[in-house]
Amino acid sequence: MAISLAMLLGAQSLRLSKAGLAETTWHHDINWVAVTELEDPQRFLNGGELVLTTGMRLRSAPEQRRFVRQVQRAGAVGIGFGTGLTHDDVPPALIAEANRWGLPVVRVPYETPFIAIGKLVADAQSADHVAKLERLIAGHQILARALLTGGGLTQLLKHLGGMLRTDIALTQFTAHLYNSTSEVPSAQAWASYPIPTGRRDACTLWVRLPFEDSGIIGYAQNLISVELNNMVKQRQAQRALCGQVLEDVIHGALETSEAQRRLAGVGVNSTRRNVVLLAVSAAHHKALVSTSVPQSLENAVAAVVGQDLVVVVHDDGGAATALASQLSSHLAEAGIHATIGIGGAYTKPNGLRWSYFEARDAASHGLPVNEPERLSLTSLLLASEDVPLADMANESLSPLRTFDAAHGSELMTTLESYLNHNGSVAAVAEALTLHRNTVRYRLAQITELTGYDPSRTADRVQLWLALAVTRLGARQGT
């Protein structure tokens, strides 16, 4: 360990003695030994030195006092004054000035060479450096072993907190992956260290102040980064596996007993009520399917279905909205702009399927968080893989799109407005700023091109369904 003035005086071979009264830095570590005969050595000192001198140029009391002040201002821990050469003893003026400024003075007898003091301090520094390296290497081994033996981030961070003798926390956006205390880390009381991963899953390591870092934090940052990347890969693989099961359930491809068995295999208990949370992001779908979820959803089953993130939560529906809001906030913190749809709470595989389509229908409303509504006939029909709804819808509306493209007309716009206004020609004319006769003429053209008369209930349902299917299909890429 580093050596202090008090410890130097304890080295009998040096035969040092205390010359002044000051003990302010008596137990401070000596960083180095500086030998000088300059009247003003201040600019050659960095602080923490023991300054050794024989006072060769310090003949007068003013010179001796000035020397003390220069050494004290430089931040030295003390003065070692060699006697028996220029001065028989330490000058009283030097001692008095040192006492005034609280700077310890040590008497060095003629028989003790300055190099002996320097060697003792250097040996102590070297031993201290070796001891720190040994502790650092041992710390590296402990942290690495925590990961290699399957302890994961939790064990690694527990060991790190023990080494630093302080509290540790690891945050990821709105989630706390680990926290050794109930306190939320703040910039005032904690030091923060970024954990780069090259992904959106970057974390922040928090260490409560005060603590002494011997270099172990830098190594821990690297280990945490590696583990986070491993967690992303594991998350992607797990979600892909769960997604395969959910897709089979959603498409109705499994018998009830087989669906229950396979759902149980990925952690979904279909005998309990489950709610589906569906996250959709056209702009960030690649990041969406691999990103983390908030801590409140850690025990939920997450899966990738198409380009969407599906989270299955055991819930009776009471907490679904709050969980969806937390998921939305978490994704926003990660820079992912997503729309969250909430399904209803149902039991059995068919209930899970129903909840998924409710969530998908809700997500189409486009709000950050969308509450479930009564499942529409359109969504139910889309749940069936055996009904070619997209083709049927395209067949019904294709003549209108073709005519609009060729003539710059607005038959599709007129049809949508007509259906949205419950067949009111007057309302359509007002909404589109048209004459009523123009609206009637366009409706006649729609009838002629499609074979469906929007004024007839059966045909109106057909056209409305075609438009609804087209909108939902376009959102999902069907």
C-alpha positions as CSV (number, residue, x, y, z in Angstrom):
1,M,0.0,0.0,0.0
2,A,1.0,3.7,-0.4
3,I,3.1,5.1,2.4
4,S,2.5,8.3,4.5
5,L,4.7,10.6,6.5
6,A,3.6,8.9,9.7
7,M,4.7,5.5,8.3
8,L,8.0,6.9,7.1
9,L,8.8,8.1,10.7
10,G,8.0,4.5,11.8
11,A,10.8,3.1,9.6
12,Q,13.6,2.9,12.1
13,S,16.3,2.5,9.4
14,L,15.7,6.0,8.2
15,R,16.0,7.6,11.7
16,L,13.6,10.4,10.7
17,S,12.1,12.7,13.4
18,K,9.3,15.2,13.5
19,A,10.5,18.8,13.4
20,G,7.3,20.9,13.5
21,L,3.8,20.7,15.1
22,A,1.7,20.5,12.0
23,E,0.0,17.1,11.2
24,T,-2.6,18.1,8.6
25,T,-1.3,15.8,5.9
26,W,0.5,13.4,8.3
27,H,-1.5,10.4,7.2
28,H,-1.9,11.3,3.5
29,D,-0.4,9.0,0.9
30,I,2.9,10.2,-0.6
31,N,2.7,10.2,-4.4
32,W,6.3,10.8,-5.0
33,V,9.6,12.2,-3.5
34,A,11.0,15.4,-5.0
35,V,14.5,16.5,-4.2
36,T,15.2,20.2,-4.8
37,E,17.6,23.0,-3.8
38,L,15.6,25.7,-5.7
39,E,14.3,28.7,-3.8
40,D,10.9,28.4,-5.7
41,P,10.2,24.7,-6.7
42,Q,6.4,25.3,-7.0
43,R,6.3,25.0,-10.8
44,F,8.0,21.6,-10.7
45,L,5.6,20.0,-8.3
46,N,2.2,18.3,-9.1
47,G,0.9,17.9,-5.6
48,G,1.2,15.0,-3.1
49,E,5.0,15.0,-3.0
50,L,7.4,14.9,0.0
51,V,9.8,17.7,-0.8
52,L,13.4,16.9,0.3
53,T,16.0,19.8,0.6
54,T,19.2,20.6,2.5
55,G,18.3,24.4,2.3
56,M,21.5,25.2,0.4
57,R,19.9,28.4,-1.0
58,L,17.7,29.1,2.0
59,R,20.1,31.3,4.0
60,S,17.8,33.9,5.4
61,A,14.6,33.6,7.3
62,P,12.5,35.4,4.6
63,E,13.9,32.9,2.0
64,Q,13.0,30.0,4.3
65,R,9.5,31.2,4.9
66,R,8.9,31.9,1.1
67,F,10.1,28.3,0.4
68,V,7.5,26.9,2.8
69,R,4.7,28.9,1.2
70,Q,5.7,27.8,-2.3
71,V,5.7,24.1,-1.3
72,Q,2.4,24.4,0.5
73,R,0.7,26.1,-2.5
74,A,1.9,23.3,-4.7
75,G,0.0,20.8,-2.6
76,A,2.9,18.9,-1.2
77,V,2.3,16.6,1.8
78,G,5.4,17.8,3.7
79,I,9.0,18.9,3.8
80,G,11.9,16.6,4.6
81,F,14.9,18.8,5.7
82,G,18.4,17.3,5.5
83,T,20.6,18.4,8.4
84,G,24.4,18.4,8.8
85,L,25.3,20.0,5.6
86,T,24.2,23.7,5.0
87,H,22.2,23.8,8.3
88,D,23.0,21.9,11.5
89,D,19.3,21.7,12.3
90,V,16.0,22.7,10.7
91,P,15.8,26.5,10.7
92,P,13.3,27.9,13.3
93,A,11.8,30.3,10.7
94,L,11.0,27.4,8.4
95,I,9.4,25.5,11.2
96,A,7.3,28.4,12.3
97,E,6.1,29.1,8.8
98,A,5.3,25.5,8.3
99,N,3.3,25.4,11.5
100,R,1.4,28.5,10.4
101,W,0.3,26.8,7.1
102,G,-0.2,23.3,8.6
103,L,2.6,21.7,6.6
104,P,4.4,18.9,8.4
105,V,8.2,19.0,8.5
106,V,10.5,16.0,9.0
107,R,14.1,16.1,10.1
108,V,16.4,14.0,8.0
109,P,19.8,13.2,9.7
110,Y,23.1,13.5,7.8
111,E,23.5,9.7,7.9
112,T,20.2,9.1,5.9
113,P,20.6,9.6,2.1
114,F,17.6,11.1,0.3
115,I,17.7,8.2,-2.1
116,A,16.8,5.8,0.7
117,I,13.6,7.7,1.4
118,G,12.8,7.8,-2.4
119,K,13.4,4.1,-2.7
120,L,11.1,3.2,0.2
121,V,8.3,5.4,-1.2
122,A,8.8,3.9,-4.7
123,D,8.7,0.3,-3.4
124,A,5.5,1.1,-1.5
125,Q,4.0,2.6,-4.7
126,S,5.0,-0.5,-6.7
127,A,3.6,-2.9,-4.2
128,D,0.4,-0.9,-4.1
129,H,0.1,-1.0,-7.9
130,V,0.7,-4.7,-7.9
131,A,-1.9,-5.3,-5.2
132,K,-4.4,-3.2,-7.2
133,L,-3.7,-5.2,-10.4
134,E,-4.2,-8.5,-8.5
135,R,-7.5,-7.3,-7.1
136,L,-8.6,-6.1,-10.5
137,I,-7.7,-9.5,-12.1
138,A,-9.5,-11.3,-9.3
139,G,-12.5,-9.1,-9.9
140,H,-12.5,-9.8,-13.6
141,Q,-12.5,-13.5,-12.9
142,I,-15.4,-13.2,-10.4
143,L,-17.6,-11.2,-12.9
144,A,-16.8,-13.4,-15.8
145,R,-17.6,-16.5,-13.8
146,A,-21.0,-15.1,-12.8
147,L,-22.0,-15.1,-16.5
148,L,-20.3,-18.3,-17.5
149,T,-21.9,-20.3,-14.7
150,G,-25.4,-19.1,-15.7
151,G,-25.9,-16.4,-13.0
152,G,-26.6,-13.8,-15.7
153,L,-26.8,-10.1,-15.2
154,T,-28.2,-10.4,-11.7
155,Q,-25.3,-12.3,-10.2
156,L,-22.8,-10.1,-12.1
157,L,-24.3,-6.9,-10.7
158,K,-24.5,-8.3,-7.2
159,H,-20.8,-9.1,-7.3
160,L,-20.0,-5.7,-8.8
161,G,-21.9,-3.9,-6.0
162,G,-20.0,-6.0,-3.4
163,M,-16.6,-5.0,-5.0
164,L,-17.5,-1.3,-5.1
165,R,-19.3,-1.5,-1.7
166,T,-22.3,0.5,-2.9
167,D,-25.7,0.1,-4.6
168,I,-26.0,-0.8,-8.3
169,A,-28.8,-0.4,-10.7
170,L,-29.2,-1.2,-14.4
171,T,-32.0,0.5,-16.4
172,Q,-33.2,0.0,-19.9
173,F,-35.5,2.8,-21.1
174,T,-38.4,2.7,-18.6
175,A,-37.5,-0.7,-17.2
176,H,-35.2,-1.5,-14.2
177,L,-33.4,-4.7,-15.1
178,Y,-31.7,-4.7,-11.7
179,N,-31.6,-2.5,-8.6
180,S,-30.0,-3.4,-5.3
181,T,-32.2,-0.8,-3.6
182,S,-35.7,0.6,-3.8
183,E,-34.4,4.0,-4.6
184,V,-34.7,5.3,-8.2
185,P,-31.2,6.4,-9.5
186,S,-30.7,10.1,-10.0
187,A,-27.9,12.1,-11.5
188,Q,-27.3,13.9,-8.2
189,A,-26.6,10.8,-6.1
190,W,-25.5,8.3,-8.7
191,A,-22.8,8.0,-11.4
192,S,-24.1,6.7,-14.7
193,Y,-22.3,4.6,-17.3
194,P,-23.7,3.9,-20.8
195,I,-23.7,0.3,-21.9
196,P,-23.4,0.3,-25.8
197,T,-24.8,-2.7,-27.6
198,G,-25.1,-1.4,-31.2
199,R,-28.8,-1.8,-30.9
200,R,-31.8,0.1,-29.5
201,D,-31.5,-2.0,-26.3
202,A,-28.8,0.2,-24.9
203,C,-28.8,0.3,-21.0
204,T,-27.4,2.6,-18.3
205,L,-25.4,1.3,-15.4
206,W,-25.9,3.3,-12.2
207,V,-23.5,3.3,-9.3
208,R,-24.4,5.1,-6.1
209,L,-21.9,7.7,-4.9
210,P,-19.4,7.6,-3.2
211,F,-17.3,4.6,-4.4
212,E,-13.8,3.9,-5.5
213,D,-13.4,2.6,-9.1
214,S,-10.2,0.7,-9.6
215,G,-11.0,0.0,-13.2
216,I,-13.6,-2.8,-12.6
217,I,-16.5,-0.8,-13.9
218,G,-15.0,-0.6,-17.4
219,Y,-14.7,-4.3,-17.5
220,A,-18.2,-4.7,-16.2
221,Q,-19.5,-2.5,-18.9
222,N,-18.1,-4.8,-21.6
223,L,-19.5,-7.9,-19.9
224,I,-23.0,-6.3,-19.6
225,S,-22.9,-5.3,-23.2
226,V,-22.1,-8.9,-24.3
227,E,-24.8,-10.3,-22.1
228,L,-27.4,-7.8,-23.5
229,N,-26.6,-8.9,-27.0
230,N,-27.0,-12.5,-26.0
231,M,-30.4,-11.6,-24.4
232,V,-31.5,-10.0,-27.7
233,K,-30.7,-13.1,-29.6
234,Q,-32.4,-15.3,-27.1
235,R,-35.4,-13.0,-27.1
236,Q,-35.7,-13.2,-30.9
237,A,-35.5,-17.0,-31.0
238,Q,-38.0,-17.3,-28.2
239,R,-40.5,-14.9,-29.8
240,A,-40.1,-16.6,-33.2
241,L,-41.0,-20.0,-31.6
242,C,-44.0,-18.5,-29.7
243,G,-45.0,-16.8,-32.9
244,Q,-45.3,-20.1,-34.8
245,V,-47.6,-21.5,-32.2
246,L,-49.8,-18.4,-32.0
247,E,-50.1,-18.2,-35.8
248,D,-51.4,-21.8,-35.9
249,V,-53.9,-20.9,-33.2
250,I,-54.9,-17.7,-34.8
251,H,-55.5,-19.4,-38.2
252,G,-57.5,-22.1,-36.5
253,A,-55.1,-24.8,-37.8
254,L,-55.1,-26.8,-34.5
255,E,-57.6,-29.0,-32.6
256,T,-58.5,-27.5,-29.2
257,S,-56.5,-30.1,-27.2
258,E,-53.5,-29.8,-29.5
259,A,-53.7,-26.0,-29.3
260,Q,-53.9,-26.1,-25.5
261,R,-50.8,-28.4,-25.3
262,R,-48.7,-26.2,-27.7
263,L,-49.7,-23.0,-25.9
264,A,-48.8,-24.5,-22.6
265,G,-45.4,-25.4,-24.1
266,V,-44.6,-21.7,-24.7
267,G,-46.0,-20.5,-21.4
268,V,-49.6,-19.7,-22.2
269,N,-52.2,-21.2,-19.9
270,S,-55.3,-21.2,-22.0
271,T,-57.5,-22.4,-19.1
272,R,-57.2,-18.9,-17.6
273,R,-58.3,-15.5,-19.0
274,N,-55.7,-14.1,-21.4
275,V,-55.5,-10.6,-23.0
276,V,-53.6,-10.0,-26.2
277,L,-51.7,-6.7,-26.6
278,L,-50.7,-6.1,-30.2
279,A,-47.9,-3.6,-31.1
280,V,-47.8,-2.4,-34.7
281,S,-45.1,-0.2,-36.2
282,A,-44.7,0.2,-40.0
283,A,-41.6,2.4,-39.6
284,H,-39.8,0.5,-36.9
285,H,-41.1,-3.1,-37.2
286,K,-37.6,-4.6,-37.3
287,A,-36.6,-3.0,-34.0
288,L,-40.1,-3.6,-32.6
289,V,-40.0,-7.4,-32.7
290,S,-36.7,-7.7,-30.9
291,T,-36.9,-4.9,-28.4
292,S,-37.4,-5.4,-24.6
293,V,-40.7,-4.9,-22.8
294,P,-41.3,-3.0,-19.6
295,Q,-40.8,-4.7,-16.3
296,S,-44.5,-5.1,-15.7
297,L,-44.6,-7.4,-18.8
298,E,-41.5,-9.5,-18.0
299,N,-43.7,-12.5,-17.1
300,A,-45.9,-12.2,-20.1
301,V,-45.4,-14.3,-23.2
302,A,-44.1,-12.2,-26.2
303,A,-44.2,-13.5,-29.8
304,V,-43.7,-12.2,-33.3
305,V,-46.7,-12.6,-35.6
306,G,-45.9,-11.3,-39.0
307,Q,-44.2,-7.9,-38.4
308,D,-46.1,-7.3,-35.2
309,L,-45.2,-7.8,-31.5
310,V,-47.8,-9.8,-29.7
311,V,-47.8,-9.9,-25.9
312,V,-50.1,-12.4,-24.1
313,V,-51.0,-11.4,-20.6
314,H,-52.8,-13.5,-17.9
315,D,-55.4,-10.9,-16.9
316,D,-59.2,-10.5,-16.6
317,G,-59.0,-7.3,-18.5
318,G,-58.8,-4.9,-15.5
319,A,-55.1,-4.2,-15.9
320,A,-54.8,-4.4,-19.7
321,T,-55.1,-0.7,-20.4
322,A,-52.4,0.2,-17.9
323,L,-50.1,-2.5,-19.2
324,A,-50.7,-1.3,-22.8
325,S,-49.9,2.3,-21.8
326,Q,-46.7,1.1,-20.1
327,L,-45.7,-0.8,-23.2
328,S,-46.4,2.2,-25.4
329,S,-44.2,4.5,-23.2
330,H,-41.4,1.9,-23.1
331,L,-41.4,1.7,-26.9
332,A,-41.5,5.4,-27.2
333,E,-38.4,5.7,-24.9
334,A,-36.7,3.3,-27.3
335,G,-37.5,5.5,-30.2
336,I,-40.1,3.1,-31.6
337,H,-43.4,4.7,-32.7
338,A,-46.0,2.0,-32.3
339,T,-49.7,1.6,-32.1
340,I,-51.0,-0.7,-29.4
341,G,-54.2,-2.6,-29.8
342,I,-55.9,-4.3,-26.8
343,G,-58.0,-7.5,-27.1
344,G,-60.6,-8.8,-24.7
345,A,-60.0,-11.2,-21.9
346,Y,-61.0,-14.8,-22.8
347,T,-60.2,-18.4,-21.9
348,K,-59.4,-21.3,-24.2
349,P,-57.5,-21.2,-27.5
350,N,-60.4,-19.8,-29.5
351,G,-60.7,-17.0,-26.9
352,L,-57.0,-16.2,-27.5
353,R,-57.7,-16.1,-31.2
354,W,-60.7,-13.9,-30.7
355,S,-58.6,-11.5,-28.5
356,Y,-55.9,-11.3,-31.2
357,F,-58.4,-10.2,-33.8
358,E,-60.0,-7.7,-31.4
359,A,-56.5,-6.3,-30.7
360,R,-55.8,-6.1,-34.4
361,D,-59.1,-4.4,-35.1
362,A,-58.4,-1.9,-32.3
363,A,-54.9,-1.2,-33.5
364,S,-56.3,-0.1,-36.9
365,H,-57.8,3.0,-35.1
366,G,-54.3,4.5,-35.0
367,L,-54.1,5.9,-31.5
368,P,-51.1,5.2,-29.3
369,V,-53.2,2.9,-27.1
370,N,-56.5,1.6,-28.5
371,E,-59.2,0.0,-26.3
372,P,-61.0,-3.1,-27.6
373,E,-64.4,-2.8,-29.2
374,R,-67.1,-5.3,-30.2
375,L,-65.4,-7.5,-32.8
376,S,-66.7,-6.6,-36.3
377,L,-68.0,-9.0,-38.9
378,T,-65.1,-8.0,-41.1
379,S,-62.5,-9.0,-38.5
380,L,-64.3,-12.4,-37.9
381,L,-64.3,-13.1,-41.7
382,L,-60.6,-12.2,-41.9
383,A,-59.9,-14.7,-39.2
384,S,-60.7,-17.5,-41.7
385,E,-58.0,-18.5,-44.0
386,D,-60.5,-20.4,-46.2
387,V,-62.4,-17.3,-47.3
388,P,-60.6,-15.3,-50.1
389,L,-61.9,-12.0,-48.9
390,A,-59.1,-9.9,-50.3
391,D,-59.6,-11.3,-53.8
392,M,-63.4,-10.8,-53.5
393,A,-63.0,-7.2,-52.3
394,N,-60.5,-6.4,-55.1
395,E,-62.9,-7.9,-57.7
396,S,-65.7,-5.6,-56.5
397,L,-63.7,-2.4,-56.3
398,S,-61.2,-2.9,-59.1
399,P,-63.5,-1.4,-61.8
400,L,-63.8,1.8,-59.8
401,R,-60.1,2.2,-59.2
402,T,-59.4,1.6,-62.9
403,F,-62.0,4.1,-64.0
404,D,-60.7,6.7,-61.5
405,A,-57.1,6.2,-62.7
406,A,-58.1,6.6,-66.4
407,H,-60.4,9.6,-66.1
408,G,-59.3,11.4,-62.9
409,S,-62.7,10.9,-61.4
410,E,-63.4,10.3,-57.7
411,L,-65.8,7.3,-57.7
412,M,-64.0,5.6,-54.8
413,T,-64.1,8.7,-52.7
414,T,-67.7,9.2,-53.4
415,L,-68.5,5.6,-52.5
416,E,-66.7,5.8,-49.2
417,S,-68.4,9.1,-48.3
418,Y,-71.8,7.7,-49.3
419,L,-71.4,4.6,-47.1
420,N,-69.9,6.7,-44.2
421,H,-73.0,9.1,-44.4
422,N,-75.5,6.2,-44.3
423,G,-76.6,6.7,-47.9
424,S,-77.5,10.4,-47.6
425,V,-77.0,12.1,-50.9
426,A,-77.3,15.5,-49.3
427,A,-74.6,14.8,-46.7
428,V,-72.2,13.5,-49.4
429,A,-72.8,16.6,-51.5
430,E,-72.1,18.8,-48.6
431,A,-69.0,16.8,-47.5
432,L,-67.5,16.7,-51.0
433,T,-68.8,20.2,-52.0
434,L,-70.7,18.8,-55.0
435,H,-74.2,19.3,-56.4
436,R,-76.6,16.5,-55.4
437,N,-77.2,15.6,-59.1
438,T,-73.4,15.1,-59.5
439,V,-73.5,12.7,-56.5
440,R,-76.5,10.8,-58.0
441,Y,-74.7,10.6,-61.4
442,R,-71.6,9.1,-59.7
443,L,-73.6,6.6,-57.8
444,A,-75.2,5.5,-61.2
445,Q,-71.7,5.1,-62.6
446,I,-70.7,3.0,-59.6
447,T,-73.7,0.7,-60.2
448,E,-72.9,0.4,-63.8
449,L,-69.2,-0.4,-63.3
450,T,-69.5,-2.8,-60.3
451,G,-72.9,-4.3,-60.8
452,Y,-73.8,-3.3,-57.2
453,D,-76.3,-0.6,-56.5
454,P,-75.3,1.4,-53.3
455,S,-79.0,2.3,-52.8
456,R,-79.9,-1.3,-52.2
457,T,-79.2,-2.7,-48.7
458,A,-77.7,-6.0,-49.9
459,D,-75.4,-4.3,-52.4
460,R,-74.5,-1.6,-50.0
461,V,-73.3,-4.2,-47.4
462,Q,-71.3,-5.9,-50.1
463,L,-69.5,-2.7,-51.1
464,W,-69.0,-1.6,-47.4
465,L,-67.5,-5.0,-46.6
466,A,-65.2,-4.8,-49.6
467,L,-63.9,-1.4,-48.5
468,A,-63.4,-2.6,-44.9
469,V,-61.5,-5.7,-46.0
470,T,-59.3,-3.5,-48.2
471,R,-58.5,-1.2,-45.4
472,L,-57.6,-3.9,-42.9
473,G,-55.8,-5.9,-45.6
474,A,-53.7,-2.9,-46.6
475,R,-52.6,-2.4,-43.0
476,Q,-51.5,-6.0,-42.6
477,G,-50.0,-6.4,-46.0
478,T,-52.5,-9.0,-47.1
